[in-house]
Amino acid sequence: MRIRDSHRRGPALAAAGLLVVLAAGACSSDGGGTDNTGSAAQPPAVAGGDAAGGDAAARDQGAPEKAQSGAGGADLRVDQRAIIYTGTLQVRVDDVERAAREASTAATAAGGFVGGDQRNSDSADARAELTLRVPAERFTTVLDALTRLGKQERREVRTEDVTEETVDLDARIATQRARVDSARRLLARATSINDLVTLENEVGRREADLASLEAKKRRLGDLTALSTITVTFVGPEAAPPGDEEEDLGFLAGLRGGWSAFLGSLRVALTVLGAVLPFAVAIGVPVALALALTRRRRRTPPGEAAVPDGPVPSGPPPVPAARSGP
């Protein structure tokens, strides 16, 4: 009986195995037709362990896709987002030069550098303005260290989230690189001069677009990796912020009017100094010409000149009669 049962089960098992092979082949052909860029078809599962391994591999392959699809969403953690930090700080200190040196040292120790340095060493109004670039993770630490150098008078921190822009740039760069590669492949297969010239121009244009996108990505990467802190150190005698707005009253108006008068006087003297050479060069000849013209009008031609002395009054003298011989 056992021999007969085994003979009966053999054909059934063979038929079942053939059906499984045919079904697996149909599934693999369907998968290859729908995805041209996918991997080669997997062999049919012959055991439960292989099937479990295939499911695990599918889950592992699907995990990165889910992570990438959620890269631009709003569910990212703070440490995964691209944020630009910008800070502005004004600190009143006793020694402006020493505070500026310590600020530069703090930025360098944090892994950053000094991007700008403007100083006014006037003892009455000493001032130093520094632009510091520090790593984003040390932004708050450096800002607090600068505050401890003196008395904080103004502080402003701004943030800008550029995560979506960064993700969009990554996608556009990947697409543009694929377009450049395809244009290069077409260029390699060009057979005529016209096709060669056209494809070279197209490759150059696509490479220029790719370079522009990569430059934008580097700029965003620089702004997110290194934060910017603009700190201003003022001396103890410098005018506090806002005093000019509160300076009102009669004396303030008098000072303003006097300053405006002096400014107007300087402008008038400047204009006079600029016009005076032209007035001398042109006015003197014109004045001489006018004087000569007036003198000619007073003395008509053909008339004797009028004597300068007094004119005698009374009738003219009668000549005496001559006596005969």
matplotlib code that plots the C-alpha trace (Angstrom):
import matplotlib.pyplot as plt

x = [0.0, 2.8, 4.4, 1.1, 0.6, 4.0, 3.4, 0.2, 1.7, 4.6, 2.6, 0.6, 3.7, 5.2, 2.1, 2.0, 5.7, 5.1, 2.2, 4.3, 7.2, 4.8, 3.1, 6.5, 7.6, 4.5, 4.9, 8.6, 7.7, 5.0, 7.4, 10.0, 7.4, 6.3, 9.7, 12.5, 15.0, 14.4, 16.7, 16.7, 13.8, 14.3, 14.2, 11.1, 10.8, 11.4, 11.1, 9.5, 12.8, 13.6, 10.1, 10.7, 14.1, 12.5, 10.0, 12.6, 14.7, 11.6, 11.0, 14.7, 14.4, 11.2, 12.5, 14.9, 12.2, 9.9, 12.7, 13.4, 9.7, 9.5, 12.7, 10.8, 7.9, 7.1, 7.8, 11.6, 13.4, 15.0, 18.5, 17.6, 16.3, 18.4, 18.1, 20.1, 20.9, 21.7, 22.4, 22.9, 24.4, 25.6, 27.7, 29.1, 32.5, 35.3, 38.0, 36.8, 40.1, 40.4, 36.7, 37.3, 40.3, 38.5, 35.5, 37.8, 39.5, 36.1, 35.0, 38.2, 38.1, 34.6, 35.8, 34.7, 36.5, 36.2, 34.4, 34.6, 36.3, 35.6, 37.0, 37.1, 39.8, 38.6, 38.7, 35.5, 33.4, 35.4, 33.5, 34.3, 31.9, 32.8, 31.1, 31.7, 31.0, 30.7, 29.3, 25.5, 25.8, 28.0, 25.8, 24.2, 27.4, 29.4, 26.5, 26.4, 30.2, 30.1, 27.4, 29.6, 32.3, 30.3, 26.8, 24.4, 22.3, 20.7, 20.3, 18.4, 18.3, 16.7, 16.2, 15.2, 14.2, 15.5, 14.8, 12.3, 14.6, 17.5, 15.5, 14.2, 17.7, 18.9, 16.2, 16.8, 20.6, 20.0, 17.7, 20.1, 23.0, 20.9, 20.1, 23.8, 24.8, 22.2, 23.3, 26.9, 25.9, 24.1, 27.1, 29.3, 27.1, 26.8, 27.6, 27.3, 28.7, 25.3, 24.4, 27.8, 27.5, 23.9, 24.7, 27.8, 25.7, 23.1, 25.7, 27.2, 23.8, 22.9, 26.3, 25.9, 22.5, 23.9, 26.8, 24.3, 22.2, 25.3, 26.5, 23.1, 23.4, 26.9, 25.7, 22.8, 25.2, 27.5, 24.7, 23.3, 26.7, 28.1, 25.9, 26.5, 26.9, 27.3, 28.6, 29.2, 31.3, 31.0, 33.0, 31.8, 31.5, 29.6, 26.1, 23.6, 21.2, 18.0, 19.4, 19.1, 15.4, 14.8, 16.9, 14.1, 13.4, 14.6, 18.3, 18.1, 16.2, 18.8, 21.7, 19.9, 19.2, 22.8, 24.1, 21.8, 22.9, 26.6, 25.9, 24.1, 26.9, 29.5, 27.5, 27.2, 30.9, 31.7, 29.4, 31.0, 34.5, 33.5, 31.9, 34.5, 37.2, 34.6, 33.3, 36.7, 37.7, 34.4, 33.2, 36.3, 36.4, 32.7, 32.9, 35.7, 33.7, 30.7, 32.8, 34.2, 30.7, 29.3, 32.2, 31.7, 28.0, 28.8, 31.2, 29.5, 31.8, 32.6, 32.0, 34.7, 35.4, 33.8, 36.5, 36.7, 37.0, 34.0, 32.1, 32.2, 28.9, 27.6, 27.7, 30.8, 33.2, 32.8, 35.9, 37.2, 36.7, 39.8, 40.5, 41.2, 44.7]
y = [0.0, 2.4, 1.7, 2.4, 5.6, 6.9, 6.1, 8.1, 11.1, 11.4, 12.7, 15.0, 16.6, 17.0, 18.7, 21.0, 21.9, 22.6, 25.0, 26.9, 27.3, 28.6, 31.0, 32.4, 32.8, 34.8, 37.1, 37.7, 38.6, 41.0, 42.7, 43.1, 44.6, 47.3, 48.4, 48.7, 50.0, 47.5, 44.6, 41.2, 38.8, 36.8, 33.0, 31.3, 30.6, 27.0, 27.1, 29.1, 30.5, 31.9, 33.5, 35.1, 36.3, 37.8, 39.7, 41.0, 42.2, 43.9, 45.7, 46.8, 48.1, 49.9, 51.6, 54.0, 54.9, 55.8, 57.8, 59.7, 60.4, 61.9, 63.9, 67.1, 66.7, 68.5, 65.4, 65.8, 66.3, 69.6, 68.2, 67.0, 70.3, 72.9, 76.1, 79.4, 81.2, 84.9, 87.0, 90.7, 91.8, 95.1, 95.0, 97.9, 97.2, 99.0, 98.2, 97.9, 96.5, 93.8, 92.8, 92.6, 90.3, 88.0, 87.8, 86.8, 84.2, 82.8, 82.4, 80.7, 78.4, 77.3, 76.3, 79.5, 82.6, 86.4, 87.5, 91.3, 93.7, 97.4, 99.5, 103.1, 103.7, 107.2, 107.3, 109.4, 107.1, 103.8, 101.2, 97.8, 95.9, 92.2, 89.7, 86.2, 82.9, 80.0, 76.4, 76.2, 73.8, 76.4, 79.4, 79.8, 79.1, 81.7, 84.2, 83.8, 84.1, 87.4, 88.7, 88.0, 90.3, 93.4, 94.7, 93.6, 96.5, 94.8, 91.2, 89.8, 86.3, 85.3, 81.8, 80.7, 77.2, 76.2, 72.4, 72.3, 74.4, 72.1, 69.0, 70.6, 71.5, 67.9, 66.5, 69.1, 68.4, 64.6, 65.2, 67.6, 65.2, 62.5, 64.9, 65.8, 62.1, 61.4, 64.3, 63.1, 59.6, 61.1, 63.2, 60.1, 58.6, 61.6, 60.9, 64.2, 67.7, 69.3, 66.7, 67.2, 71.0, 70.8, 68.2, 70.1, 73.2, 71.2, 69.5, 72.9, 74.4, 71.5, 71.5, 75.3, 74.7, 71.9, 74.2, 76.9, 74.5, 73.1, 76.6, 77.4, 74.1, 75.1, 78.5, 77.0, 74.5, 77.3, 79.3, 76.3, 75.0, 78.3, 80.8, 84.6, 86.7, 90.5, 91.9, 95.6, 96.6, 100.2, 102.1, 103.4, 107.0, 106.1, 107.4, 104.7, 103.7, 105.7, 109.0, 110.8, 110.1, 111.3, 114.5, 117.1, 120.7, 124.2, 123.5, 120.5, 122.7, 125.5, 123.0, 121.6, 125.1, 126.2, 123.1, 123.7, 127.3, 126.3, 123.7, 126.2, 128.7, 126.2, 125.3, 129.0, 129.6, 126.6, 127.8, 131.3, 130.0, 127.9, 130.9, 133.6, 132.6, 132.7, 136.1, 137.6, 136.2, 137.2, 140.2, 142.4, 142.5, 143.1, 146.0, 147.6, 147.3, 148.9, 151.8, 152.5, 152.3, 154.9, 157.3, 157.1, 157.9, 161.0, 162.5, 162.5, 162.6, 166.1, 168.1, 169.8, 168.5, 170.4, 172.0, 170.8, 174.3, 176.7, 178.3, 182.2, 183.9, 187.0, 188.1, 187.5, 190.5, 192.9, 193.5, 197.1, 199.1, 199.9, 203.6, 204.7, 205.5]
z = [0.0, 0.8, -2.6, -4.4, -2.4, -3.2, -6.9, -6.8, -5.0, -7.5, -10.5, -8.3, -6.8, -10.2, -11.6, -8.6, -9.0, -12.7, -11.9, -9.4, -11.9, -14.6, -12.1, -11.0, -14.6, -15.5, -12.4, -13.3, -17.0, -15.8, -13.4, -16.2, -18.6, -16.1, -14.9, -17.5, -15.1, -12.3, -11.4, -13.0, -12.2, -9.1, -9.2, -8.0, -4.4, -3.6, 0.2, 2.9, 4.1, 0.6, 0.4, 3.8, 2.6, -0.5, 1.6, 3.8, 0.8, -0.6, 2.7, 2.8, -0.7, 0.0, 3.2, 1.4, -1.1, 1.8, 3.4, 0.2, -0.5, 3.0, 2.7, 1.6, 3.9, 7.1, 9.3, 9.3, 12.6, 13.3, 13.0, 9.5, 8.2, 6.3, 8.3, 7.8, 11.1, 11.1, 14.2, 15.0, 18.3, 19.8, 23.0, 25.0, 26.3, 28.1, 25.5, 22.0, 20.6, 23.2, 22.7, 18.9, 19.4, 21.8, 19.3, 16.5, 18.8, 19.8, 16.1, 15.2, 18.2, 17.1, 13.7, 11.9, 10.6, 10.4, 7.3, 7.8, 10.2, 10.4, 13.4, 14.5, 17.1, 18.1, 21.9, 22.0, 19.8, 19.5, 17.5, 15.9, 13.6, 12.9, 10.6, 11.9, 10.1, 12.6, 12.2, 12.6, 15.6, 17.5, 16.6, 20.0, 21.9, 20.1, 20.4, 24.2, 24.4, 22.6, 24.9, 28.0, 26.7, 27.9, 28.3, 25.6, 24.1, 21.1, 20.0, 17.0, 15.6, 12.4, 10.8, 7.3, 6.5, 3.1, 3.3, 0.5, -1.8, -1.0, -1.8, -5.0, -6.1, -5.5, -7.7, -10.4, -10.3, -10.7, -13.6, -15.3, -14.9, -16.6, -19.5, -19.8, -20.0, -22.6, -24.7, -24.5, -25.6, -28.6, -29.4, -29.4, -32.0, -34.3, -38.0, -39.7, -39.2, -38.6, -36.0, -34.3, -34.1, -32.9, -30.2, -29.0, -28.5, -26.7, -24.4, -23.6, -22.7, -20.5, -18.8, -18.1, -16.6, -14.4, -13.3, -12.3, -10.2, -8.5, -7.7, -6.1, -4.1, -2.9, -1.9, 0.2, 1.6, 2.7, 4.3, 6.2, 7.3, 8.4, 10.3, 10.1, 13.2, 12.9, 16.2, 17.0, 19.9, 21.1, 23.7, 27.0, 25.8, 22.5, 22.2, 23.1, 20.4, 20.1, 21.6, 18.3, 18.1, 21.7, 21.2, 20.9, 22.2, 21.6, 22.0, 19.7, 17.1, 17.5, 16.9, 13.9, 12.4, 13.0, 11.4, 8.4, 8.2, 8.2, 5.6, 3.4, 3.9, 2.9, -0.2, -1.1, -0.7, -2.8, -5.6, -5.3, -5.5, -8.6, -10.4, -9.4, -12.0, -14.8, -13.6, -13.6, -17.0, -18.6, -16.6, -16.8, -20.7, -20.8, -18.3, -20.4, -23.6, -22.0, -20.7, -24.2, -25.7, -23.3, -23.9, -27.7, -27.3, -25.2, -27.9, -31.4, -34.3, -35.9, -32.7, -30.8, -27.5, -24.6, -22.5, -19.0, -17.4, -16.5, -19.4, -19.3, -18.9, -20.8, -24.5, -26.5, -26.7, -29.7, -31.7, -31.7, -34.9, -36.9, -37.6, -41.2, -42.4]

ax = plt.figure().add_subplot(projection="3d")
ax.plot(x, y, z, "-o")
ax.set_aspect("equal")
plt.show()
